[in-house]
């Protein structure tokens, strides 16, 4: 039980936004870790835009290619995903 959270209103469905991009990332992660570890990947659907050394360059490349009004993935290629805890 979470304090202050109405569990009846919390969705248990898998989010579909960026699902294709996340699956694309997951399917290439092992390969990318060998070549692009700690770089930022940009993808839309199964289209790979490229790898960048910092988030800013990756994000702006995605905006330039895909625009501001569409979803695209910018994700750091790391072996262990960070876990954020908010209190």
PDB file of N, CA, C and O in Angstrom:
ATOM      1  N   UNK A   1       0.840  -1.176   0.000  1.00  0.00           N
ATOM      2  CA  UNK A   1       0.000   0.000   0.000  1.00  0.00           C
ATOM      3  C   UNK A   1       0.888   1.243   0.000  1.00  0.00           C
ATOM      4  O   UNK A   1       1.859   1.333   0.752  1.00  0.00           O
ATOM      5  N   UNK A   2       0.541   2.174  -0.840  1.00  0.00           N
ATOM      6  CA  UNK A   2       1.264   3.429  -0.903  1.00  0.00           C
ATOM      7  C   UNK A   2       0.440   4.516  -0.241  1.00  0.00           C
ATOM      8  O   UNK A   2      -0.748   4.666  -0.527  1.00  0.00           O
ATOM      9  N   UNK A   3       1.057   5.257   0.627  1.00  0.00           N
ATOM     10  CA  UNK A   3       0.360   6.333   1.326  1.00  0.00           C
ATOM     11  C   UNK A   3       0.028   7.441   0.334  1.00  0.00           C
ATOM     12  O   UNK A   3       0.898   7.913  -0.399  1.00  0.00           O
ATOM     13  N   UNK A   4      -1.219   7.846   0.319  1.00  0.00           N
ATOM     14  CA  UNK A   4      -1.649   8.934  -0.550  1.00  0.00           C
ATOM     15  C   UNK A   4      -1.905   8.534  -1.989  1.00  0.00           C
ATOM     16  O   UNK A   4      -2.114   9.399  -2.840  1.00  0.00           O
ATOM     17  N   UNK A   5      -1.892   7.221  -2.284  1.00  0.00           N
ATOM     18  CA  UNK A   5      -2.135   6.759  -3.645  1.00  0.00           C
ATOM     19  C   UNK A   5      -3.376   5.887  -3.651  1.00  0.00           C
ATOM     20  O   UNK A   5      -3.459   4.908  -2.909  1.00  0.00           O
ATOM     21  N   UNK A   6      -4.332   6.241  -4.481  1.00  0.00           N
ATOM     22  CA  UNK A   6      -5.536   5.437  -4.641  1.00  0.00           C
ATOM     23  C   UNK A   6      -5.210   4.317  -5.620  1.00  0.00           C
ATOM     24  O   UNK A   6      -5.142   4.550  -6.827  1.00  0.00           O
ATOM     25  N   UNK A   7      -5.009   3.111  -5.114  1.00  0.00           N
ATOM     26  CA  UNK A   7      -4.577   1.999  -5.946  1.00  0.00           C
ATOM     27  C   UNK A   7      -5.598   1.624  -7.008  1.00  0.00           C
ATOM     28  O   UNK A   7      -5.243   0.988  -8.000  1.00  0.00           O
ATOM     29  N   UNK A   8      -6.856   2.004  -6.825  1.00  0.00           N
ATOM     30  CA  UNK A   8      -7.875   1.710  -7.826  1.00  0.00           C
ATOM     31  C   UNK A   8      -7.712   2.569  -9.076  1.00  0.00           C
ATOM     32  O   UNK A   8      -8.227   2.221 -10.138  1.00  0.00           O
ATOM     33  N   UNK A   9      -7.005   3.680  -8.959  1.00  0.00           N
ATOM     34  CA  UNK A   9      -6.829   4.567 -10.112  1.00  0.00           C
ATOM     35  C   UNK A   9      -5.467   4.408 -10.776  1.00  0.00           C
ATOM     36  O   UNK A   9      -5.199   5.057 -11.788  1.00  0.00           O
ATOM     37  N   UNK A  10      -4.606   3.562 -10.230  1.00  0.00           N
ATOM     38  CA  UNK A  10      -3.286   3.338 -10.811  1.00  0.00           C
ATOM     39  C   UNK A  10      -3.411   2.273 -11.892  1.00  0.00           C
ATOM     40  O   UNK A  10      -3.922   1.182 -11.641  1.00  0.00           O
ATOM     41  N   UNK A  11      -2.948   2.591 -13.081  1.00  0.00           N
ATOM     42  CA  UNK A  11      -3.063   1.674 -14.209  1.00  0.00           C
ATOM     43  C   UNK A  11      -2.027   0.563 -14.105  1.00  0.00           C
ATOM     44  O   UNK A  11      -0.877   0.801 -13.736  1.00  0.00           O
ATOM     45  N   UNK A  12      -2.446  -0.646 -14.434  1.00  0.00           N
ATOM     46  CA  UNK A  12      -1.512  -1.771 -14.458  1.00  0.00           C
ATOM     47  C   UNK A  12      -1.158  -2.157 -15.891  1.00  0.00           C
ATOM     48  O   UNK A  12      -0.442  -3.134 -16.109  1.00  0.00           O
ATOM     49  N   UNK A  13      -1.652  -1.400 -16.868  1.00  0.00           N
ATOM     50  CA  UNK A  13      -1.339  -1.701 -18.257  1.00  0.00           C
ATOM     51  C   UNK A  13       0.049  -1.181 -18.609  1.00  0.00           C
ATOM     52  O   UNK A  13       0.530  -0.193 -18.055  1.00  0.00           O
ATOM     53  N   UNK A  14       0.665  -1.870 -19.534  1.00  0.00           N
ATOM     54  CA  UNK A  14       1.999  -1.479 -19.983  1.00  0.00           C
ATOM     55  C   UNK A  14       1.870  -0.215 -20.840  1.00  0.00           C
ATOM     56  O   UNK A  14       1.070  -0.190 -21.775  1.00  0.00           O
ATOM     57  N   UNK A  15       2.640   0.829 -20.539  1.00  0.00           N
ATOM     58  CA  UNK A  15       2.565   2.042 -21.354  1.00  0.00           C
ATOM     59  C   UNK A  15       3.027   1.760 -22.782  1.00  0.00           C
ATOM     60  O   UNK A  15       3.970   0.998 -22.995  1.00  0.00           O
ATOM     61  N   UNK A  16       2.368   2.371 -23.747  1.00  0.00           N
ATOM     62  CA  UNK A  16       2.718   2.111 -25.141  1.00  0.00           C
ATOM     63  C   UNK A  16       3.569   3.211 -25.758  1.00  0.00           C
ATOM     64  O   UNK A  16       4.172   3.003 -26.810  1.00  0.00           O
ATOM     65  N   UNK A  17       3.628   4.376 -25.123  1.00  0.00           N
ATOM     66  CA  UNK A  17       4.494   5.428 -25.656  1.00  0.00           C
ATOM     67  C   UNK A  17       5.935   4.963 -25.590  1.00  0.00           C
ATOM     68  O   UNK A  17       6.397   4.496 -24.549  1.00  0.00           O
ATOM     69  N   UNK A  18       6.623   5.088 -26.664  1.00  0.00           N
ATOM     70  CA  UNK A  18       8.034   4.708 -26.795  1.00  0.00           C
ATOM     71  C   UNK A  18       8.267   3.203 -26.640  1.00  0.00           C
ATOM     72  O   UNK A  18       9.401   2.779 -26.416  1.00  0.00           O
ATOM     73  N   UNK A  19       7.219   2.397 -26.755  1.00  0.00           N
ATOM     74  CA  UNK A  19       7.370   0.947 -26.634  1.00  0.00           C
ATOM     75  C   UNK A  19       8.259   0.397 -27.750  1.00  0.00           C
ATOM     76  O   UNK A  19       9.157  -0.404 -27.488  1.00  0.00           O
ATOM     77  N   UNK A  20       8.015   0.819 -28.988  1.00  0.00           N
ATOM     78  CA  UNK A  20       8.830   0.337 -30.111  1.00  0.00           C
ATOM     79  C   UNK A  20      10.291   0.735 -29.927  1.00  0.00           C
ATOM     80  O   UNK A  20      11.194  -0.061 -30.187  1.00  0.00           O
ATOM     81  N   UNK A  21      10.519   1.965 -29.480  1.00  0.00           N
ATOM     82  CA  UNK A  21      11.884   2.448 -29.280  1.00  0.00           C
ATOM     83  C   UNK A  21      12.579   1.695 -28.149  1.00  0.00           C
ATOM     84  O   UNK A  21      13.759   1.361 -28.252  1.00  0.00           O
ATOM     85  N   UNK A  22      11.849   1.432 -27.078  1.00  0.00           N
ATOM     86  CA  UNK A  22      12.418   0.703 -25.943  1.00  0.00           C
ATOM     87  C   UNK A  22      12.763  -0.726 -26.336  1.00  0.00           C
ATOM     88  O   UNK A  22      13.819  -1.235 -25.962  1.00  0.00           O
ATOM     89  N   UNK A  23      11.880  -1.375 -27.087  1.00  0.00           N
ATOM     90  CA  UNK A  23      12.161  -2.733 -27.558  1.00  0.00           C
ATOM     91  C   UNK A  23      13.358  -2.737 -28.510  1.00  0.00           C
ATOM     92  O   UNK A  23      14.184  -3.649 -28.466  1.00  0.00           O
ATOM     93  N   UNK A  24      13.451  -1.725 -29.364  1.00  0.00           N
ATOM     94  CA  UNK A  24      14.587  -1.590 -30.280  1.00  0.00           C
ATOM     95  C   UNK A  24      15.886  -1.442 -29.488  1.00  0.00           C
ATOM     96  O   UNK A  24      16.884  -2.097 -29.791  1.00  0.00           O
ATOM     97  N   UNK A  25      15.866  -0.578 -28.473  1.00  0.00           N
ATOM     98  CA  UNK A  25      17.033  -0.387 -27.605  1.00  0.00           C
ATOM     99  C   UNK A  25      17.416  -1.712 -26.937  1.00  0.00           C
ATOM    100  O   UNK A  25      18.577  -2.119 -26.975  1.00  0.00           O
ATOM    101  N   UNK A  26      16.440  -2.373 -26.332  1.00  0.00           N
ATOM    102  CA  UNK A  26      16.713  -3.625 -25.620  1.00  0.00           C
ATOM    103  C   UNK A  26      17.301  -4.692 -26.543  1.00  0.00           C
ATOM    104  O   UNK A  26      18.175  -5.456 -26.134  1.00  0.00           O
ATOM    105  N   UNK A  27      16.823  -4.745 -27.786  1.00  0.00           N
ATOM    106  CA  UNK A  27      17.306  -5.777 -28.707  1.00  0.00           C
ATOM    107  C   UNK A  27      18.738  -5.516 -29.190  1.00  0.00           C
ATOM    108  O   UNK A  27      19.405  -6.438 -29.660  1.00  0.00           O
ATOM    109  N   UNK A  28      19.211  -4.283 -29.080  1.00  0.00           N
ATOM    110  CA  UNK A  28      20.567  -3.939 -29.527  1.00  0.00           C
ATOM    111  C   UNK A  28      21.515  -3.588 -28.382  1.00  0.00           C
ATOM    112  O   UNK A  28      22.688  -3.292 -28.612  1.00  0.00           O
ATOM    113  N   UNK A  29      21.013  -3.622 -27.169  1.00  0.00           N
ATOM    114  CA  UNK A  29      21.783  -3.147 -26.016  1.00  0.00           C
ATOM    115  C   UNK A  29      23.136  -3.847 -25.872  1.00  0.00           C
ATOM    116  O   UNK A  29      24.149  -3.177 -25.667  1.00  0.00           O
ATOM    117  N   UNK A  30      23.176  -5.161 -25.972  1.00  0.00           N
ATOM    118  CA  UNK A  30      24.438  -5.893 -25.789  1.00  0.00           C
ATOM    119  C   UNK A  30      25.481  -5.453 -26.817  1.00  0.00           C
ATOM    120  O   UNK A  30      26.647  -5.242 -26.480  1.00  0.00           O
ATOM    121  N   UNK A  31      25.055  -5.320 -28.057  1.00  0.00           N
ATOM    122  CA  UNK A  31      25.954  -4.870 -29.128  1.00  0.00           C
ATOM    123  C   UNK A  31      26.427  -3.438 -28.872  1.00  0.00           C
ATOM    124  O   UNK A  31      27.614  -3.137 -28.996  1.00  0.00           O
ATOM    125  N   UNK A  32      25.501  -2.571 -28.520  1.00  0.00           N
ATOM    126  CA  UNK A  32      25.841  -1.162 -28.304  1.00  0.00           C
ATOM    127  C   UNK A  32      26.733  -0.966 -27.089  1.00  0.00           C
ATOM    128  O   UNK A  32      27.552  -0.047 -27.067  1.00  0.00           O
ATOM    129  N   UNK A  33      26.588  -1.817 -26.078  1.00  0.00           N
ATOM    130  CA  UNK A  33      27.449  -1.707 -24.899  1.00  0.00           C
ATOM    131  C   UNK A  33      28.917  -1.915 -25.266  1.00  0.00           C
ATOM    132  O   UNK A  33      29.801  -1.288 -24.681  1.00  0.00           O
ATOM    133  N   UNK A  34      29.173  -2.787 -26.226  1.00  0.00           N
ATOM    134  CA  UNK A  34      30.555  -3.051 -26.639  1.00  0.00           C
ATOM    135  C   UNK A  34      31.168  -1.855 -27.376  1.00  0.00           C
ATOM    136  O   UNK A  34      32.370  -1.607 -27.270  1.00  0.00           O
ATOM    137  N   UNK A  35      30.341  -1.118 -28.120  1.00  0.00           N
ATOM    138  CA  UNK A  35      30.871  -0.080 -29.001  1.00  0.00           C
ATOM    139  C   UNK A  35      30.563   1.339 -28.518  1.00  0.00           C
ATOM    140  O   UNK A  35      31.355   2.257 -28.734  1.00  0.00           O
ATOM    141  N   UNK A  36      29.410   1.516 -27.865  1.00  0.00           N
ATOM    142  CA  UNK A  36      28.920   2.860 -27.540  1.00  0.00           C
ATOM    143  C   UNK A  36      28.594   3.046 -26.056  1.00  0.00           C
ATOM    144  O   UNK A  36      27.731   3.854 -25.711  1.00  0.00           O
ATOM    145  N   UNK A  37      29.263   2.319 -25.190  1.00  0.00           N
ATOM    146  CA  UNK A  37      28.992   2.411 -23.750  1.00  0.00           C
ATOM    147  C   UNK A  37      29.073   3.868 -23.273  1.00  0.00           C
ATOM    148  O   UNK A  37      30.004   4.601 -23.605  1.00  0.00           O
ATOM    149  N   UNK A  38      28.069   4.256 -22.486  1.00  0.00           N
ATOM    150  CA  UNK A  38      27.944   5.595 -21.888  1.00  0.00           C
ATOM    151  C   UNK A  38      27.642   6.712 -22.891  1.00  0.00           C
ATOM    152  O   UNK A  38      27.612   7.882 -22.511  1.00  0.00           O
ATOM    153  N   UNK A  39      27.422   6.377 -24.147  1.00  0.00           N
ATOM    154  CA  UNK A  39      26.975   7.375 -25.112  1.00  0.00           C
ATOM    155  C   UNK A  39      25.447   7.428 -25.087  1.00  0.00           C
ATOM    156  O   UNK A  39      24.801   6.549 -24.517  1.00  0.00           O
ATOM    157  N   UNK A  40      24.877   8.455 -25.703  1.00  0.00           N
ATOM    158  CA  UNK A  40      23.427   8.607 -25.781  1.00  0.00           C
ATOM    159  C   UNK A  40      22.962   8.199 -27.172  1.00  0.00           C
ATOM    160  O   UNK A  40      23.468   8.698 -28.177  1.00  0.00           O
ATOM    161  N   UNK A  41      22.003   7.297 -27.223  1.00  0.00           N
ATOM    162  CA  UNK A  41      21.434   6.840 -28.481  1.00  0.00           C
ATOM    163  C   UNK A  41      20.133   7.594 -28.732  1.00  0.00           C
ATOM    164  O   UNK A  41      19.390   7.902 -27.800  1.00  0.00           O
ATOM    165  N   UNK A  42      19.869   7.884 -29.998  1.00  0.00           N
ATOM    166  CA  UNK A  42      18.603   8.501 -30.396  1.00  0.00           C
ATOM    167  C   UNK A  42      17.940   7.569 -31.399  1.00  0.00           C
ATOM    168  O   UNK A  42      18.548   7.167 -32.392  1.00  0.00           O
ATOM    169  N   UNK A  43      16.671   7.228 -31.121  1.00  0.00           N
ATOM    170  CA  UNK A  43      15.928   6.336 -32.008  1.00  0.00           C
ATOM    171  C   UNK A  43      14.471   6.758 -32.072  1.00  0.00           C
ATOM    172  O   UNK A  43      13.917   7.307 -31.120  1.00  0.00           O
ATOM    173  N   UNK A  44      13.862   6.484 -33.228  1.00  0.00           N
ATOM    174  CA  UNK A  44      12.425   6.663 -33.409  1.00  0.00           C
ATOM    175  C   UNK A  44      11.927   5.401 -34.081  1.00  0.00           C
ATOM    176  O   UNK A  44      12.355   5.066 -35.185  1.00  0.00           O
ATOM    177  N   UNK A  45      11.016   4.696 -33.409  1.00  0.00           N
ATOM    178  CA  UNK A  45      10.603   3.391 -33.912  1.00  0.00           C
ATOM    179  C   UNK A  45      11.818   2.483 -33.930  1.00  0.00           C
ATOM    180  O   UNK A  45      12.497   2.317 -32.916  1.00  0.00           O
ATOM    181  N   UNK A  46      12.088   1.898 -35.087  1.00  0.00           N
ATOM    182  CA  UNK A  46      13.296   1.077 -35.229  1.00  0.00           C
ATOM    183  C   UNK A  46      14.356   1.795 -36.063  1.00  0.00           C
ATOM    184  O   UNK A  46      15.283   1.169 -36.576  1.00  0.00           O
ATOM    185  N   UNK A  47      14.210   3.109 -36.193  1.00  0.00           N
ATOM    186  CA  UNK A  47      15.198   3.911 -36.913  1.00  0.00           C
ATOM    187  C   UNK A  47      16.218   4.471 -35.928  1.00  0.00           C
ATOM    188  O   UNK A  47      15.864   5.174 -34.982  1.00  0.00           O
ATOM    189  N   UNK A  48      17.469   4.153 -36.161  1.00  0.00           N
ATOM    190  CA  UNK A  48      18.565   4.660 -35.339  1.00  0.00           C
ATOM    191  C   UNK A  48      19.086   5.950 -35.953  1.00  0.00           C
ATOM    192  O   UNK A  48      19.561   5.957 -37.089  1.00  0.00           O
ATOM    193  N   UNK A  49      18.996   7.038 -35.202  1.00  0.00           N
ATOM    194  CA  UNK A  49      19.538   8.314 -35.682  1.00  0.00           C
ATOM    195  C   UNK A  49      21.043   8.368 -35.461  1.00  0.00           C
ATOM    196  O   UNK A  49      21.788   8.802 -36.340  1.00  0.00           O
ATOM    197  N   UNK A  50      21.495   7.923 -34.275  1.00  0.00           N
ATOM    198  CA  UNK A  50      22.925   7.938 -34.016  1.00  0.00           C
ATOM    199  C   UNK A  50      23.253   7.932 -32.541  1.00  0.00           C
ATOM    200  O   UNK A  50      22.372   7.820 -31.689  1.00  0.00           O
ATOM    201  N   UNK A  51      24.545   8.057 -32.254  1.00  0.00           N
ATOM    202  CA  UNK A  51      25.065   8.065 -30.894  1.00  0.00           C
ATOM    203  C   UNK A  51      25.770   9.393 -30.649  1.00  0.00           C
ATOM    204  O   UNK A  51      26.396   9.955 -31.548  1.00  0.00           O
ATOM    205  N   UNK A  52      25.659   9.885 -29.417  1.00  0.00           N
ATOM    206  CA  UNK A  52      26.182  11.203 -29.075  1.00  0.00           C
ATOM    207  C   UNK A  52      26.862  11.131 -27.716  1.00  0.00           C
ATOM    208  O   UNK A  52      26.508  10.297 -26.882  1.00  0.00           O
ATOM    209  N   UNK A  53      27.837  12.002 -27.493  1.00  0.00           N
ATOM    210  CA  UNK A  53      28.592  11.961 -26.239  1.00  0.00           C
ATOM    211  C   UNK A  53      27.866  12.631 -25.084  1.00  0.00           C
ATOM    212  O   UNK A  53      28.211  12.403 -23.924  1.00  0.00           O
ATOM    213  N   UNK A  54      26.856  13.461 -25.385  1.00  0.00           N
ATOM    214  CA  UNK A  54      26.114  14.095 -24.297  1.00  0.00           C
ATOM    215  C   UNK A  54      24.634  14.204 -24.653  1.00  0.00           C
ATOM    216  O   UNK A  54      24.254  14.155 -25.823  1.00  0.00           O
ATOM    217  N   UNK A  55      23.810  14.352 -23.617  1.00  0.00           N
ATOM    218  CA  UNK A  55      22.361  14.388 -23.790  1.00  0.00           C
ATOM    219  C   UNK A  55      21.932  15.557 -24.668  1.00  0.00           C
ATOM    220  O   UNK A  55      21.072  15.403 -25.536  1.00  0.00           O
ATOM    221  N   UNK A  56      22.523  16.711 -24.446  1.00  0.00           N
ATOM    222  CA  UNK A  56      22.115  17.912 -25.189  1.00  0.00           C
ATOM    223  C   UNK A  56      22.245  17.709 -26.695  1.00  0.00           C
ATOM    224  O   UNK A  56      21.310  17.991 -27.443  1.00  0.00           O
ATOM    225  N   UNK A  57      23.388  17.225 -27.135  1.00  0.00           N
ATOM    226  CA  UNK A  57      23.593  17.005 -28.567  1.00  0.00           C
ATOM    227  C   UNK A  57      22.628  15.950 -29.105  1.00  0.00           C
ATOM    228  O   UNK A  57      22.099  16.090 -30.207  1.00  0.00           O
ATOM    229  N   UNK A  58      22.404  14.899 -28.326  1.00  0.00           N
ATOM    230  CA  UNK A  58      21.477  13.845 -28.741  1.00  0.00           C
ATOM    231  C   UNK A  58      20.061  14.389 -28.874  1.00  0.00           C
ATOM    232  O   UNK A  58      19.382  14.140 -29.870  1.00  0.00           O
ATOM    233  N   UNK A  59      19.628  15.125 -27.874  1.00  0.00           N
ATOM    234  CA  UNK A  59      18.276  15.677 -27.882  1.00  0.00           C
ATOM    235  C   UNK A  59      18.076  16.631 -29.061  1.00  0.00           C
ATOM    236  O   UNK A  59      17.081  16.527 -29.779  1.00  0.00           O
ATOM    237  N   UNK A  60      19.006  17.550 -29.262  1.00  0.00           N
ATOM    238  CA  UNK A  60      18.858  18.513 -30.350  1.00  0.00           C
ATOM    239  C   UNK A  60      18.916  17.845 -31.724  1.00  0.00           C
ATOM    240  O   UNK A  60      18.249  18.296 -32.655  1.00  0.00           O
ATOM    241  N   UNK A  61      19.693  16.793 -31.860  1.00  0.00           N
ATOM    242  CA  UNK A  61      19.705  16.048 -33.124  1.00  0.00           C
ATOM    243  C   UNK A  61      18.343  15.402 -33.364  1.00  0.00           C
ATOM    244  O   UNK A  61      17.846  15.387 -34.490  1.00  0.00           O
ATOM    245  N   UNK A  62      17.740  14.865 -32.295  1.00  0.00           N
ATOM    246  CA  UNK A  62      16.406  14.283 -32.417  1.00  0.00           C
ATOM    247  C   UNK A  62      15.361  15.313 -32.785  1.00  0.00           C
ATOM    248  O   UNK A  62      14.501  15.053 -33.627  1.00  0.00           O
ATOM    249  N   UNK A  63      15.424  16.475 -32.168  1.00  0.00           N
ATOM    250  CA  UNK A  63      14.474  17.554 -32.484  1.00  0.00           C
ATOM    251  C   UNK A  63      14.657  18.014 -33.927  1.00  0.00           C
ATOM    252  O   UNK A  63      13.677  18.243 -34.637  1.00  0.00           O
ATOM    253  N   UNK A  64      15.900  18.149 -34.358  1.00  0.00           N
ATOM    254  CA  UNK A  64      16.157  18.584 -35.735  1.00  0.00           C
ATOM    255  C   UNK A  64      15.608  17.578 -36.744  1.00  0.00           C
ATOM    256  O   UNK A  64      15.048  17.966 -37.769  1.00  0.00           O
ATOM    257  N   UNK A  65      15.768  16.288 -36.455  1.00  0.00           N
ATOM    258  CA  UNK A  65      15.333  15.240 -37.388  1.00  0.00           C
ATOM    259  C   UNK A  65      13.827  14.987 -37.316  1.00  0.00           C
ATOM    260  O   UNK A  65      13.167  14.877 -38.349  1.00  0.00           O
ATOM    261  N   UNK A  66      13.279  14.894 -36.097  1.00  0.00           N
ATOM    262  CA  UNK A  66      11.897  14.440 -35.918  1.00  0.00           C
ATOM    263  C   UNK A  66      10.926  15.552 -35.531  1.00  0.00           C
ATOM    264  O   UNK A  66       9.714  15.380 -35.658  1.00  0.00           O
ATOM    265  N   UNK A  67      11.436  16.680 -35.064  1.00  0.00           N
ATOM    266  CA  UNK A  67      10.571  17.774 -34.649  1.00  0.00           C
ATOM    267  C   UNK A  67      10.238  17.719 -33.170  1.00  0.00           C
ATOM    268  O   UNK A  67      10.554  16.754 -32.474  1.00  0.00           O
ATOM    269  N   UNK A  68       9.587  18.787 -32.707  1.00  0.00           N
ATOM    270  CA  UNK A  68       9.242  18.916 -31.280  1.00  0.00           C
ATOM    271  C   UNK A  68       7.941  18.210 -30.913  1.00  0.00           C
ATOM    272  O   UNK A  68       7.700  17.943 -29.736  1.00  0.00           O
ATOM    273  N   UNK A  69       7.105  17.905 -31.894  1.00  0.00           N
ATOM    274  CA  UNK A  69       5.767  17.393 -31.604  1.00  0.00           C
ATOM    275  C   UNK A  69       5.628  15.901 -31.820  1.00  0.00           C
ATOM    276  O   UNK A  69       4.532  15.417 -32.102  1.00  0.00           O
ATOM    277  N   UNK A  70       6.710  15.170 -31.695  1.00  0.00           N
ATOM    278  CA  UNK A  70       6.659  13.722 -31.839  1.00  0.00           C
ATOM    279  C   UNK A  70       7.581  13.082 -30.805  1.00  0.00           C
ATOM    280  O   UNK A  70       8.525  13.709 -30.324  1.00  0.00           O
ATOM    281  N   UNK A  71       7.297  11.842 -30.476  1.00  0.00           N
ATOM    282  CA  UNK A  71       8.124  11.122 -29.510  1.00  0.00           C
ATOM    283  C   UNK A  71       9.333  10.511 -30.201  1.00  0.00           C
ATOM    284  O   UNK A  71       9.234  10.012 -31.322  1.00  0.00           O
ATOM    285  N   UNK A  72      10.461  10.555 -29.531  1.00  0.00           N
ATOM    286  CA  UNK A  72      11.648   9.817 -29.934  1.00  0.00           C
ATOM    287  C   UNK A  72      12.429   9.523 -28.659  1.00  0.00           C
ATOM    288  O   UNK A  72      12.279  10.220 -27.656  1.00  0.00           O
ATOM    289  N   UNK A  73      13.249   8.504 -28.701  1.00  0.00           N
ATOM    290  CA  UNK A  73      13.978   8.049 -27.519  1.00  0.00           C
ATOM    291  C   UNK A  73      15.385   8.628 -27.495  1.00  0.00           C
ATOM    292  O   UNK A  73      16.109   8.575 -28.490  1.00  0.00           O
ATOM    293  N   UNK A  74      15.760   9.176 -26.355  1.00  0.00           N
ATOM    294  CA  UNK A  74      17.145   9.550 -26.071  1.00  0.00           C
ATOM    295  C   UNK A  74      17.502   8.799 -24.802  1.00  0.00           C
ATOM    296  O   UNK A  74      16.900   9.027 -23.753  1.00  0.00           O
ATOM    297  N   UNK A  75      18.477   7.905 -24.891  1.00  0.00           N
ATOM    298  CA  UNK A  75      18.784   7.045 -23.748  1.00  0.00           C
ATOM    299  C   UNK A  75      20.279   6.784 -23.703  1.00  0.00           C
ATOM    300  O   UNK A  75      20.916   6.551 -24.730  1.00  0.00           O
ATOM    301  N   UNK A  76      20.826   6.827 -22.503  1.00  0.00           N
ATOM    302  CA  UNK A  76      22.247   6.512 -22.323  1.00  0.00           C
ATOM    303  C   UNK A  76      22.420   4.993 -22.383  1.00  0.00           C
ATOM    304  O   UNK A  76      21.642   4.248 -21.787  1.00  0.00           O
ATOM    305  N   UNK A  77      23.430   4.550 -23.096  1.00  0.00           N
ATOM    306  CA  UNK A  77      23.721   3.125 -23.223  1.00  0.00           C
ATOM    307  C   UNK A  77      24.552   2.710 -22.011  1.00  0.00           C
ATOM    308  O   UNK A  77      25.755   2.961 -21.954  1.00  0.00           O
ATOM    309  N   UNK A  78      23.900   2.077 -21.054  1.00  0.00           N
ATOM    310  CA  UNK A  78      24.563   1.626 -19.826  1.00  0.00           C
ATOM    311  C   UNK A  78      24.126   0.205 -19.517  1.00  0.00           C
ATOM    312  O   UNK A  78      23.031  -0.222 -19.884  1.00  0.00           O
ATOM    313  N   UNK A  79      25.002  -0.519 -18.836  1.00  0.00           N
ATOM    314  CA  UNK A  79      24.692  -1.904 -18.499  1.00  0.00           C
ATOM    315  C   UNK A  79      23.599  -1.981 -17.449  1.00  0.00           C
ATOM    316  O   UNK A  79      22.643  -2.742 -17.599  1.00  0.00           O
ATOM    317  N   UNK A  80      23.733  -1.202 -16.390  1.00  0.00           N
ATOM    318  CA  UNK A  80      22.765  -1.219 -15.282  1.00  0.00           C
ATOM    319  C   UNK A  80      21.968   0.074 -15.305  1.00  0.00           C
ATOM    320  O   UNK A  80      22.534   1.160 -15.187  1.00  0.00           O
ATOM    321  N   UNK A  81      20.664  -0.040 -15.456  1.00  0.00           N
ATOM    322  CA  UNK A  81      19.808   1.145 -15.483  1.00  0.00           C
ATOM    323  C   UNK A  81      19.777   1.786 -14.100  1.00  0.00           C
ATOM    324  O   UNK A  81      19.676   1.079 -13.097  1.00  0.00           O
ATOM    325  N   UNK A  82      19.862   3.112 -14.032  1.00  0.00           N
ATOM    326  CA  UNK A  82      19.785   3.777 -12.724  1.00  0.00           C
ATOM    327  C   UNK A  82      18.390   3.642 -12.123  1.00  0.00           C
ATOM    328  O   UNK A  82      17.391   3.579 -12.839  1.00  0.00           O
ATOM    329  N   UNK A  83      18.345   3.600 -10.813  1.00  0.00           N
ATOM    330  CA  UNK A  83      17.075   3.544 -10.086  1.00  0.00           C
ATOM    331  C   UNK A  83      16.973   4.816  -9.269  1.00  0.00           C
ATOM    332  O   UNK A  83      17.870   5.142  -8.491  1.00  0.00           O
ATOM    333  N   UNK A  84      15.883   5.526  -9.450  1.00  0.00           N
ATOM    334  CA  UNK A  84      15.670   6.775  -8.727  1.00  0.00           C
ATOM    335  C   UNK A  84      14.605   6.553  -7.673  1.00  0.00           C
ATOM    336  O   UNK A  84      13.535   6.018  -7.964  1.00  0.00           O
ATOM    337  N   UNK A  85      14.894   6.959  -6.458  1.00  0.00           N
ATOM    338  CA  UNK A  85      13.952   6.833  -5.351  1.00  0.00           C
ATOM    339  C   UNK A  85      13.593   8.233  -4.890  1.00  0.00           C
ATOM    340  O   UNK A  85      14.468   9.052  -4.610  1.00  0.00           O
ATOM    341  N   UNK A  86      12.310   8.495  -4.814  1.00  0.00           N
ATOM    342  CA  UNK A  86      11.833   9.807  -4.384  1.00  0.00           C
ATOM    343  C   UNK A  86      11.102   9.631  -3.068  1.00  0.00           C
ATOM    344  O   UNK A  86      10.207   8.792  -2.957  1.00  0.00           O
ATOM    345  N   UNK A  87      11.478  10.414  -2.073  1.00  0.00           N
ATOM    346  CA  UNK A  87      10.813  10.351  -0.769  1.00  0.00           C
ATOM    347  C   UNK A  87       9.973  11.571  -0.561  1.00  0.00           C
ATOM    348  O   UNK A  87       9.330  11.708   0.480  1.00  0.00           O
TER     349      UNK A  87
END
